[in-house]
């Protein structure tokens, strides 16, 4: 039983990077499952590659403005739909 428990702990520890990579990718609008699989196949490489992509998005003023504009539009659409549903 101790061996099975140890295998379970190792599997959970190893799956931490793929889950973290998938979560970060999903929060940035990228595919969770693609980055999760990449995290299993290339754990450290995929994490740093995703970090580089996120840093590029954050440091590029054009991409940052585009993301802010999309968020403003999304909020405006939600408010408009809320007003329509009240009528």
N, C-alpha and C positions, 0 to 999 in steps of 0.2 A: 504494500500500500504506500509506503514511503517513496518508492520509485515513481509511482503514478503521480503522486502529489508533486514531486520534484519536476517531473515532465510538464505538468500543468503550469507550474510557476515559471518554468523556462519559456513555455509557449506564450504565456501572457506577457512576459518581459520582452520577448522578441517581437511580439505584435504591437508593442507600444509605438515604435517609430512608424510603421505603416498606418496605424490609426491616426496618429498625430499628423502625418503627412496628408492623409485623406481629408481630415477635418480642416486643416489650413487651406487646402485646395478648394474644398467645398465652400468655405467662408469667403473665398475670393472669386467665386463663380466658375470654378473649374470642376471637372468631373471627379467626384469622390472615389469611385471605383477604379478609374484609371490610375490615379495617384496612389490608391491603396495597393493595387497590384504592383506598381513600380516600387512602392515601399517594401514589399516583400522580396522582389527580385533584386533590387539595388537599394538597400535601406539607407545607407549614409549618402550615397550619390543623389538619390531622389530627394532627400530632405534638403540638401544644399542647393540643388537645382531649383526646387520650389522656392526656397528662400531668395535665390537670385532673381527669379521671376517676380516675386512679390516686391522686392526692393526696387526693381526696374519700374514697376507700376507706380510705386509710391514716390520715387524720385523724379519721374517724368511729369512736368507740370501739365502737359496736354492731357495725359491719361488721368491725372488727378482731377482736373477740371471736368473732363468727360464723366468720370464717376460721380462727381458732385452734381452735375446737371441731370444725370440719370436718376439720382436719388431725389432731387427736387421734383422732377417730373412724376416719379412714382408716388411721392407724397401728395402731389396735387391731384393725381388720378384717384387715389384712395379717398381724399376729401370730397371730390366730385361724386364718386359713387356713393359715399355716405349721405350726401345731400339728396341724391336721386332716390335712395331707398327710403328716406324719411317722407317723401311726398306721397 
